[in-house]
Amino acid sequence: MGRAYTTMAEFNLLDATGVVIPRTGWTVVADSQETQGENGAATNAIDGSTTTFWHTQWQAASPPPPHTFTVNLGTARTVGGFKYLPRQNLSVGRIAGWRFLTSPDGTNWTVVAQGTFTNDAAERTVADSQETQGENGAATNAIDGSTTTFWHTQWQAASPPPPHTFTVNLGTARTVGGFKYLPRQNLSVGRIAGWRFLTSPDGTNWTVVAQGTFTNDAAERTVTFAPP
């Protein structure tokens, strides 16, 4: 039987351009945290260490999900996505289904994205925008091996303007020499025109290695460049 735990090693937010927002001045609270049996405080998820983690309560009680992890940025910011790193030393408490909400005042909340994660320890980066209410336009559709599913930026509750970002964490260091891009096949909506391709060794410092434009058609594109 599964347990009701949730854990998280690190949590970061991205701005509208996909850059990690500094966590200076943040405060965090969670609906549940373990501070008796171990140091599972919610603040561990923003301490910069991959070896500490937030863990929901398990010693005196074990509150059932859903669980909440709330960040107060201390000032108004435009948020375009997030990074989630599961606990690294054990598989306990990995997040499966999730919803991401934003609020201007801490009282009125709007769901801006939702989805599911696979059960492994890799860091996840959720695209700056995805539609999961009006249709299944989750970012993960772009790497599911199917040409009939697709990533679609949000359009129902809001329609964030470009530029949009789609960030891939390979899970290990790799040399990249290009990419393939297949537009949505059943409609011409949302085809990419101008693009930039960036790489990063750490998810924080990024280098532009290629940029260009695509014509407005449904053909798959293959772009190659000298490895950075």
The 8 nearest C-alpha neighbors of each residue, nearest first, counted from 0:
[[1, 2, 3, 4, 91, 63, 92, 61],
 [2, 0, 3, 4, 92, 91, 63, 5],
 [1, 3, 4, 0, 92, 63, 61, 91],
 [2, 4, 63, 64, 61, 1, 5, 62],
 [5, 3, 92, 55, 2, 6, 54, 91],
 [4, 6, 92, 55, 54, 93, 94, 3],
 [7, 5, 54, 92, 53, 93, 86, 52],
 [6, 8, 85, 53, 86, 52, 9, 44],
 [9, 7, 52, 86, 44, 85, 84, 49],
 [8, 10, 44, 84, 45, 7, 83, 49],
 [11, 9, 83, 44, 82, 45, 84, 12],
 [12, 10, 82, 81, 19, 9, 13, 83],
 [11, 13, 81, 20, 19, 80, 82, 14],
 [14, 12, 19, 80, 17, 18, 81, 79],
 [13, 15, 78, 79, 17, 18, 16, 77],
 [14, 16, 79, 17, 78, 77, 127, 13],
 [17, 15, 14, 18, 164, 162, 163, 79],
 [18, 16, 13, 14, 15, 164, 79, 19],
 [17, 19, 13, 14, 16, 20, 203, 15],
 [20, 18, 13, 12, 203, 14, 21, 17],
 [19, 21, 13, 12, 14, 22, 18, 11],
 [22, 20, 23, 19, 12, 11, 24, 25],
 [21, 23, 25, 24, 20, 45, 72, 11],
 [24, 22, 25, 21, 72, 73, 20, 26],
 [23, 25, 73, 22, 72, 26, 71, 21],
 [26, 24, 72, 22, 23, 71, 73, 27],
 [25, 27, 71, 70, 24, 72, 28, 73],
 [28, 26, 70, 69, 71, 42, 25, 41],
 [27, 29, 69, 68, 41, 70, 30, 26],
 [30, 28, 68, 31, 67, 41, 69, 32],
 [29, 31, 67, 66, 68, 28, 32, 55],
 [32, 30, 55, 29, 56, 33, 66, 62],
 [33, 31, 55, 56, 40, 54, 39, 41],
 [32, 34, 56, 39, 55, 54, 35, 40],
 [33, 35, 38, 37, 39, 40, 36, 32],
 [36, 34, 37, 33, 58, 38, 59, 39],
 [35, 37, 58, 34, 33, 38, 57, 39],
 [38, 36, 35, 34, 39, 33, 40, 54],
 [37, 39, 34, 40, 33, 35, 36, 53],
 [38, 40, 54, 53, 33, 34, 37, 52],
 [39, 41, 53, 42, 32, 43, 38, 34],
 [42, 40, 53, 43, 44, 29, 28, 32],
 [41, 43, 44, 40, 45, 27, 46, 53],
 [44, 42, 52, 46, 41, 45, 53, 40],
 [43, 45, 9, 8, 42, 52, 10, 53],
 [44, 46, 43, 42, 47, 9, 10, 22],
 [47, 45, 43, 48, 44, 42, 9, 51],
 [48, 46, 45, 49, 9, 44, 43, 51],
 [49, 47, 50, 46, 51, 9, 8, 43],
 [48, 50, 8, 51, 9, 47, 87, 52],
 [49, 51, 48, 52, 8, 87, 86, 88],
 [52, 50, 49, 43, 48, 8, 53, 44],
 [53, 51, 8, 43, 7, 44, 39, 86],
 [52, 54, 39, 41, 40, 7, 6, 43],
 [55, 53, 6, 39, 32, 33, 5, 52],
 [56, 54, 32, 31, 33, 5, 4, 57],
 [57, 55, 33, 32, 61, 31, 60, 58],
 [56, 58, 61, 60, 59, 33, 55, 4],
 [59, 57, 60, 36, 56, 35, 61, 33],
 [60, 58, 57, 61, 56, 35, 36, 33],
 [61, 59, 57, 58, 56, 62, 33, 63],
 [60, 62, 57, 56, 63, 3, 58, 59],
 [61, 63, 60, 64, 3, 56, 31, 55],
 [64, 62, 3, 61, 65, 4, 66, 2],
 [65, 63, 66, 3, 62, 4, 5, 67],
 [64, 66, 63, 67, 3, 97, 62, 5],
 [67, 65, 64, 30, 68, 31, 5, 29],
 [66, 68, 30, 29, 69, 65, 31, 28],
 [69, 67, 29, 28, 70, 30, 66, 27],
 [68, 70, 28, 27, 29, 67, 71, 26],
 [69, 71, 27, 26, 72, 25, 28, 68],
 [70, 72, 26, 73, 25, 27, 69, 74],
 [73, 71, 25, 74, 70, 24, 26, 75],
 [72, 74, 71, 25, 24, 75, 26, 23],
 [73, 75, 72, 76, 71, 24, 25, 103],
 [74, 76, 77, 73, 72, 103, 104, 71],
 [77, 75, 78, 74, 72, 14, 20, 73],
 [76, 78, 14, 15, 79, 75, 13, 80],
 [79, 77, 14, 15, 13, 80, 76, 12],
 [78, 80, 127, 15, 14, 13, 128, 17],
 [81, 79, 127, 13, 125, 126, 78, 12],
 [82, 80, 12, 13, 125, 11, 124, 83],
 [81, 83, 124, 11, 123, 10, 12, 125],
 [82, 84, 10, 123, 122, 9, 85, 124],
 [83, 85, 122, 9, 8, 7, 123, 10],
 [86, 84, 7, 8, 120, 93, 87, 83],
 [85, 87, 8, 7, 88, 6, 52, 89],
 [86, 88, 89, 120, 85, 50, 49, 8],
 [87, 89, 86, 90, 50, 120, 91, 85],
 [90, 88, 91, 87, 86, 92, 120, 85],
 [89, 91, 93, 92, 86, 88, 120, 119],
 [92, 90, 89, 93, 6, 4, 5, 86],
 [91, 93, 5, 6, 4, 94, 90, 3],
 [94, 92, 91, 85, 6, 5, 90, 95],
 [93, 95, 92, 96, 5, 116, 97, 6],
 [96, 94, 116, 115, 93, 97, 117, 118],
 [97, 95, 115, 114, 94, 116, 98, 113],
 [96, 98, 113, 114, 115, 95, 99, 94],
 [97, 99, 113, 112, 100, 114, 110, 96],
 [100, 98, 112, 110, 113, 111, 97, 101],
 [99, 101, 110, 109, 111, 108, 98, 102],
 [102, 100, 109, 108, 110, 99, 111, 103],
 [101, 103, 108, 105, 104, 107, 109, 100],
 [104, 102, 105, 101, 107, 75, 108, 106],
 [103, 105, 106, 102, 107, 108, 101, 75],
 [106, 104, 102, 107, 103, 108, 71, 101],
 [107, 105, 104, 108, 102, 103, 101, 109],
 [106, 108, 102, 105, 104, 109, 103, 101],
 [109, 107, 102, 101, 100, 106, 110, 105],
 [108, 110, 100, 101, 111, 102, 107, 99],
 [109, 111, 100, 99, 112, 101, 108, 98],
 [112, 110, 100, 99, 109, 101, 113, 156],
 [113, 111, 99, 110, 98, 131, 129, 130],
 [114, 112, 98, 97, 99, 131, 111, 115],
 [113, 115, 97, 96, 98, 137, 112, 116],
 [114, 116, 96, 95, 97, 117, 113, 94],
 [117, 115, 95, 118, 96, 94, 114, 97],
 [116, 118, 119, 95, 115, 94, 93, 120],
 [117, 119, 116, 93, 120, 95, 94, 90],
 [120, 118, 121, 117, 90, 93, 85, 116],
 [119, 121, 85, 87, 122, 86, 118, 84],
 [122, 120, 170, 119, 123, 84, 85, 168],
 [121, 123, 84, 83, 120, 85, 124, 168],
 [124, 122, 83, 82, 121, 125, 84, 168],
 [123, 125, 82, 81, 166, 126, 83, 122],
 [124, 126, 80, 81, 123, 82, 127, 138],
 [127, 125, 165, 128, 80, 164, 166, 138],
 [126, 128, 79, 80, 164, 163, 15, 125],
 [129, 127, 152, 126, 153, 79, 80, 130],
 [128, 130, 152, 153, 137, 151, 136, 138],
 [131, 129, 153, 136, 152, 151, 132, 137],
 [130, 132, 135, 134, 136, 137, 133, 113],
 [131, 133, 134, 130, 155, 135, 156, 112],
 [132, 134, 155, 131, 130, 135, 154, 136],
 [135, 133, 131, 132, 136, 130, 137, 151],
 [134, 136, 131, 137, 130, 132, 133, 149],
 [135, 137, 151, 150, 130, 131, 134, 129],
 [138, 136, 150, 139, 129, 140, 135, 131],
 [137, 139, 150, 140, 141, 129, 126, 136],
 [138, 140, 141, 137, 142, 143, 150, 149],
 [141, 139, 149, 143, 138, 142, 150, 137],
 [142, 140, 139, 149, 150, 143, 138, 148],
 [141, 143, 140, 139, 144, 145, 138, 149],
 [142, 144, 140, 145, 141, 139, 148, 146],
 [145, 143, 142, 146, 141, 140, 148, 147],
 [144, 146, 147, 143, 148, 140, 142, 141],
 [147, 145, 148, 144, 184, 149, 183, 181],
 [146, 148, 145, 149, 184, 183, 185, 140],
 [149, 147, 146, 140, 145, 150, 141, 136],
 [150, 148, 140, 141, 136, 183, 151, 147],
 [149, 151, 136, 138, 137, 140, 141, 152],
 [152, 150, 136, 129, 130, 149, 153, 137],
 [153, 151, 129, 128, 130, 154, 150, 136],
 [152, 154, 130, 129, 158, 128, 155, 157],
 [155, 153, 158, 157, 156, 130, 152, 133],
 [154, 156, 157, 133, 153, 132, 158, 130],
 [157, 155, 154, 158, 153, 111, 132, 110],
 [158, 156, 154, 155, 159, 153, 111, 130],
 [157, 159, 154, 153, 160, 155, 156, 152],
 [158, 160, 157, 161, 153, 128, 154, 152],
 [161, 159, 158, 162, 163, 15, 152, 128],
 [162, 160, 163, 159, 164, 15, 16, 158],
 [161, 163, 160, 16, 164, 15, 159, 194],
 [164, 162, 161, 127, 16, 165, 128, 15],
 [165, 163, 127, 17, 126, 166, 16, 162],
 [164, 166, 126, 167, 163, 127, 138, 125],
 [165, 167, 124, 126, 164, 168, 125, 17],
 [168, 166, 169, 165, 124, 123, 125, 126],
 [167, 169, 170, 166, 123, 122, 124, 121],
 [170, 168, 171, 167, 172, 173, 121, 122],
 [169, 171, 168, 121, 122, 172, 120, 167],
 [172, 170, 169, 173, 168, 121, 200, 174],
 [171, 173, 174, 170, 169, 200, 168, 201],
 [172, 174, 175, 171, 169, 170, 200, 176],
 [175, 173, 226, 176, 172, 227, 177, 198],
 [176, 174, 226, 177, 173, 227, 178, 198],
 [177, 175, 226, 224, 223, 225, 174, 178],
 [178, 176, 223, 222, 224, 175, 179, 221],
 [177, 179, 222, 221, 223, 180, 176, 175],
 [180, 178, 221, 220, 222, 181, 219, 177],
 [179, 181, 220, 219, 182, 221, 178, 222],
 [180, 182, 219, 220, 183, 179, 218, 217],
 [183, 181, 217, 190, 184, 180, 219, 218],
 [182, 184, 185, 149, 186, 181, 187, 217],
 [183, 185, 186, 182, 217, 147, 146, 187],
 [184, 186, 183, 187, 147, 217, 188, 182],
 [187, 185, 188, 184, 183, 189, 217, 182],
 [186, 188, 190, 189, 183, 185, 217, 216],
 [189, 187, 186, 190, 183, 185, 151, 182],
 [188, 190, 191, 187, 151, 183, 182, 152],
 [191, 189, 188, 182, 187, 192, 215, 183],
 [190, 192, 193, 189, 213, 194, 182, 212],
 [193, 191, 213, 212, 190, 194, 214, 215],
 [194, 192, 212, 211, 191, 213, 195, 210],
 [193, 195, 210, 211, 212, 192, 196, 191],
 [196, 194, 210, 209, 197, 211, 207, 193],
 [195, 197, 209, 207, 210, 208, 194, 198],
 [198, 196, 207, 206, 208, 205, 195, 199],
 [199, 197, 206, 205, 207, 196, 200, 208],
 [198, 200, 205, 202, 201, 204, 206, 197],
 [201, 199, 202, 198, 204, 172, 205, 203],
 [200, 202, 203, 199, 204, 205, 198, 172],
 [203, 201, 199, 204, 200, 205, 19, 168],
 [204, 202, 201, 19, 205, 199, 18, 200],
 [203, 205, 199, 202, 201, 206, 200, 198],
 [206, 204, 199, 198, 197, 203, 207, 202],
 [205, 207, 197, 198, 208, 199, 204, 196],
 [206, 208, 197, 196, 209, 198, 205, 195],
 [209, 207, 197, 196, 206, 227, 198, 210],
 [210, 208, 196, 207, 195, 224, 211, 197],
 [211, 209, 195, 194, 196, 208, 212, 207],
 [210, 212, 194, 193, 195, 213, 209, 192],
 [211, 213, 193, 192, 194, 214, 210, 191],
 [214, 212, 192, 215, 193, 191, 211, 194],
 [213, 215, 216, 192, 212, 191, 190, 217],
 [214, 216, 213, 190, 217, 192, 191, 187],
 [215, 217, 218, 214, 187, 190, 182, 213],
 [216, 218, 182, 184, 219, 183, 215, 181],
 [219, 217, 216, 220, 181, 182, 184, 180],
 [218, 220, 181, 180, 217, 182, 221, 179],
 [221, 219, 180, 179, 218, 181, 222, 213],
 [222, 220, 179, 178, 180, 223, 219, 177],
 [221, 223, 177, 178, 179, 220, 224, 180],
 [222, 224, 177, 176, 178, 221, 225, 209],
 [225, 223, 176, 177, 226, 222, 209, 208],
 [224, 226, 176, 227, 223, 177, 208, 175],
 [225, 227, 176, 175, 224, 174, 177, 208],
 [226, 225, 208, 175, 174, 176, 198, 206]]
